């Protein structure tokens, strides 16, 4: 990815713009979870969560392919990625919401 960002003219800027749009929208979602009373988090925690979510979601499949030494992504990879994503914010959820989310992600991949 880094070599592509260096070598393809304009790609770095487009990537940065995409990352910023996703960051703003993700932060709005997490802010709304706090406002709705589903999550307890400070603004700093939400900023860290937003950045960590972007890193996880953009690197998960590459990580899985490298670690498992295979080319194709499988449905279990998607389910595992979702579980990792939920693990980022579930400690911030209030108990009823945490239990509900944990039930949903504990379902086996189809």
C-alpha positions in Angstrom: 0.0 0.0 0.0 2.8 2.5 0.9 4.5 2.0 -2.5 1.2 2.6 -4.3 0.7 5.8 -2.3 4.2 7.0 -3.3 4.1 5.9 -6.9 0.6 6.7 -8.1 0.2 10.5 -8.7 -2.6 12.0 -6.6 -3.4 8.7 -4.8 -2.0 9.9 -1.4 -4.3 12.9 -1.4 -7.3 10.9 -2.5 -6.6 8.3 0.3 -6.2 11.1 2.8 -9.5 12.6 1.7 -11.3 9.3 2.0 -9.8 8.6 5.4 -11.0 12.0 6.6 -14.5 11.5 5.3 -14.7 8.1 7.0 -13.2 9.5 10.2 -15.8 12.3 10.4 -18.7 9.9 9.7 -17.4 7.3 12.1 -17.0 9.8 14.8 -20.5 11.0 14.3 -21.8 7.5 14.7 -19.8 7.0 17.9 -20.9 10.4 19.2 -24.6 9.4 18.5 -24.1 6.2 20.5 -22.9 8.3 23.5 -25.8 10.8 23.0 -28.3 7.9 22.9 -26.9 6.5 26.2 -25.6 3.3 24.7 -21.9 4.1 25.3 -19.9 5.9 27.9 -16.8 7.5 26.4 -14.8 10.6 26.6 -14.0 12.7 23.5 -10.4 11.4 23.7 -11.6 7.8 23.8 -13.9 8.4 20.8 -11.0 9.9 18.8 -8.8 7.0 19.6 -11.6 4.6 18.8 -12.3 6.3 15.5 -8.6 6.0 14.4 -8.3 2.4 15.6 -11.4 1.4 13.7 -10.1 2.9 10.5 -6.8 1.1 10.9 -8.5 -2.2 11.6 -11.0 -1.9 8.8 -8.4 -1.0 6.2 -5.8 -3.5 7.2 -7.8 -6.6 8.4 -7.9 -8.5 5.1 -4.2 -7.9 4.3 -3.3 -9.1 7.8 -5.5 -12.2 7.5 -4.0 -13.1 4.1 -0.5 -12.6 5.2 -0.9 -14.5 8.5 -2.8 -17.4 7.0 -0.7 -17.5 3.8 -3.6 -17.5 1.4 -4.9 -15.3 -1.3 -8.7 -15.6 -1.0 -10.8 -14.0 1.6 -13.4 -16.3 3.2 -16.7 -15.5 4.9 -15.1 -16.4 8.2 -12.6 -13.6 7.7 -15.4 -11.1 7.4 -17.0 -12.4 10.6 -13.7 -12.4 12.4 -13.0 -8.8 11.2 -16.4 -7.7 12.6 -15.6 -9.4 15.9 -12.3 -7.5 16.1 -14.1 -4.2 15.2 -16.7 -4.8 17.9 -13.9 -5.6 20.4 -12.6 -2.1 19.9 -15.8 -0.4 21.2 -17.6 -3.0 23.3 -15.8 -2.1 26.5 -17.3 1.4 26.2 -20.8 0.1 25.7 -23.3 0.1 28.6 -24.1 -3.4 29.9 -27.4 -4.0 28.1 -26.0 -2.9 24.8 -22.8 -4.8 25.3 -24.8 -8.0 25.9 -26.9 -7.4 22.8 -23.9 -6.8 20.6 -22.0 -9.8 22.0 -25.0 -12.0 21.2 -25.1 -10.7 17.6 -21.3 -11.3 16.9 -21.3 -14.7 18.7 -23.4 -16.1 15.9 -21.3 -18.3 13.6 -20.5 -17.0 10.1 -23.0 -18.3 7.5 
